[in-house]
Amino acid sequence: MDRNERFPDVTLAEQKSPEKANDVMTKDTVVRIRQADRTGCYVTRFRIIFLGITLVLLIITLLTFIGMYFRREETCGCGANQVTYDKPNPGASQQDNHVTGINQSTPCACDAGSTSAPTGQNPNLHKNPDASKIPPWKQIRLPKALVPGHYDLRLKIDLTNFVFSGSVNISLYVNRSTRFVMFHRSSLLGILEKHVRVVPLGRFPRRHIKRQFYEKRYQFHVLELNGELPVGSEYSLQIGDFRGRIIQNLRGLYKSTYKTRDGTERALAASQLQSTDARRVFPCFDEPDFKATFKTTIIHQPGYNALSNMPVYRSSVLTSGWLKKEFLSTPIMSTYILAFVVADFKSRNYSFNNGYEFRVWAQPEAYSQTEHAMDFGIKAYEFFTEYFNISDVVPKADHVAVPDFSAGAMENWGLVIYRDTALLYDSEVSSSSNKYMVTLIVAHEIAHSWFGNMVTMKWWDDLWLNEGFASILMYFAMDNTYPEWNVFPTQVVEDMFPVMVKDAMVTSHPVSADIKDPDEIHQYFDVISYCKGMAVLRMMQDFIGWDSFRRGLQMYIRKFKFKNAESYQLWQTFTEAVNNTFIIKEIMDTWTKQSGYPVVTVREVNGSYSLEQSRFLLNPEEADPEDSNPFGYKWYIPFTYTCQDSPTEKQLVWLNRGSATIPKPSSGWLLGNVDYMGFFRVNYMPDMWRKLVDQLLLNHTVFPQANRAGLIGDTFALSRAKMLDYEMALNLTRYLKKEMSYVPWRAFLDSIEFLRGMIATRAAYVHLQQYLRNLVAPVFDLVGPMDHGSLSERYLRRIILGIACDVGVEKAVKYAHSMFKAWKKYGTRLPSDQAVLIYSVGVREGGAEEWDFLWEKAHSTSVASERAMMMESLAQTQKPWLLWRYANWLFDPNKIKQQDVRLVMGYFTKTPLARMVALDFLMSRWKDMVNSFGHDPFLMREVIPTVTAFVNSDFHFRQLKNLFEETPLRVASKATENALALARSNIKWMKTHYNQIADWLEKNQT
Ligand SMILES: [Zn+2]
């Protein structure tokens, strides 16, 4: 054991000399009493006087203590009250509150002092002073007076008591003279104030800390010094002891568990620091543009492995038997991509020729499921290295599947952390869509090494730069490895259409949002940032061309490597890449700085086609007439089109924040937005729509897949917005009897989902089911149930079998039910792509016995994706009591993990009955939901819209509104606002469209 360590694996008291150990208790008075005690029995008058004085001092001390006891803020319960824990902030989770609670009542991690006597520390150190006259800590961002250069961070992670402690030295450069040192610290991170120092690095004036306090609102720990730190000087901020708990809250450094096959529970610690949770693990300058280098040391128990962003350069065993891992210093990077894992996982390893190490980690029993991530990951690293013409800077990459994770994955530089379903793939059990998702997420996270980690947004308002680019680049890597997967048309239905629905609401927000408060950051991790960000970049890539796009990115990475950039700097680089052919900023600002997107209407005017743009809103009447958007909801639109005369010849015309005119090419059709590369919809006059429908019925393959999907998506959206008759949209779907591609079918099923949800409790629903049966039966006959072919073919078969079972195509239901029975009775292996459908039919056709059987299976499988499929199917039961029982289990973490709550609620939206139960459940247990899950921004933001998507009665609207007002959400308030807006529009929709749709369906039953 290295006794010189500031933070070795022993108690704080142990590491100090005996005299100094008293310092831990800090107060001179206490020390003096002990010295007096040691004097023993030689009683002289002097000693009596001395003892008398001492007694008086002791009484004063005790009185002071009693006074302070009632005035102090929360302190560590074991008596080491200099470890400052602050009251939890109002948005903190129950678990968070729990931490502070434990600190108050039970022995905590602190081993600094066994005495229970609190010391006479200045109580003001724990209180917020009246700081209103002193602005720096009343501002949301840290001042730039001090810039961190390097962190020397030590963490001791205890997986027996689930606590961590550590120390950090941060070198600071003084940019502007100041007498305040401010840094971030979560209120849940205890800090031993006595061990905070500011030490000059060189011949600079020494400064002492006059006082220190905590600004709770912005999580600032503030040190006031006895003098200014002069400009140009350098200091080391040394924080010798901080502590925290490791709990299962998915934030900061948190606990996760898994069960081995023999039922033993194993624990691990993982981290999730984005956006502002690095401060939960160690005191730091927790903003993306305070980039620095980090040298990490982790001390942990034997039987585990410790991982961080960089490779280990020295490993040692301490005398206590604990292990110490020292990691190489990182490149310059932001705090939010630091990461730590302590687990007993097993890895699959690969070394590139240049020495780059790539490893995929999982719990030992899931080792075989890491193969796909490894195979594809190798190709993705090779692809991006060539694409950017620069290697990853961190010399290794660990990709780790942890059982509990809030998001899908996190791109921590060199240590990517995933929820297990996002990284693990079992070729025998997982479906082709699991494989697609794993591939997509691995590609996304690897792309972040360059875009996000190497170059980072300056502040969170440009979060979309990171996410939009990673989301477009991931498809490049996928297409490079699996060209037969058809990823570009698939983007349209999987990424663009869902966001085009959200962005057509008045409640949407611009891609580049104005984020001031860190509390708002979570709200912007949404489809707008990810998918619209991706879609507008995809459109730009189309009009500047592949080569210019790549050149621009390479220039950008070279220019801003290890730095932070803002969107204008990116646009400037692209303008250079296209030799000023376009002023990219001017074009792209119209797409990123205003919400929504346009619809281009094609009209024949005097023998030409006029193209006019307007903002597309699903409910135009909700638009605010006072809206002072500086762009006036006009866009620079690269409008591409083809004509019946020359269907493969793509032409381009720009609508420069206004309209345009093109010559009328022929009497045939004109198709706008070729390959659906633009982020806009196209509307035509009824006559042109009829020509397009006729072409589909005659030979639909003349149009690219993405456009077939686009025509379906656009007609349904335009009908919903009352810009087109539903009759036209429904007429267009008649061609689907011959459609053999996944992408248009997916567009149709997603579009019709809204209709199905809206009319599920009305008479026309029976007719809709019949129409769908007629449409899908011939396609089912052609694709059949057998599980084989390319990923696209398997995707199509899966979606067709699913809808066929759903609407009751007899052959399909029979097939699935017989497969379920054989699986239940004999354990017959199910085709991996169809398993979820087969389980669903089994549960739907069965009762409690089938349900319980599947539940048991879901909890005994070690394959995460198989468990997810089973959990999804359980929500298909048509027995309300089983659905209610299932929903109530959301509050039982032994049955449903918190990370799965949003998924399970999503499963409840697949049948009309489950939807009704989910809505009743949300309303009747809203307060419990807010209390249990309100702190998790991802969770509530997803649960609310999925459950309330089809609310279309005044009664339910009023109930929801009251609930949201009575018990509001802090972290996802936008979600409740959006849900109410959607419900309002649904109510109007029913009044406007229901009768017309019901009529059409009645007439089209054959
Ligand atoms: Zn990302």
Residues whose N, C-alpha, C, O or C-beta is under 5 A from the ligand:
A	BS01	ZN	E467 A470
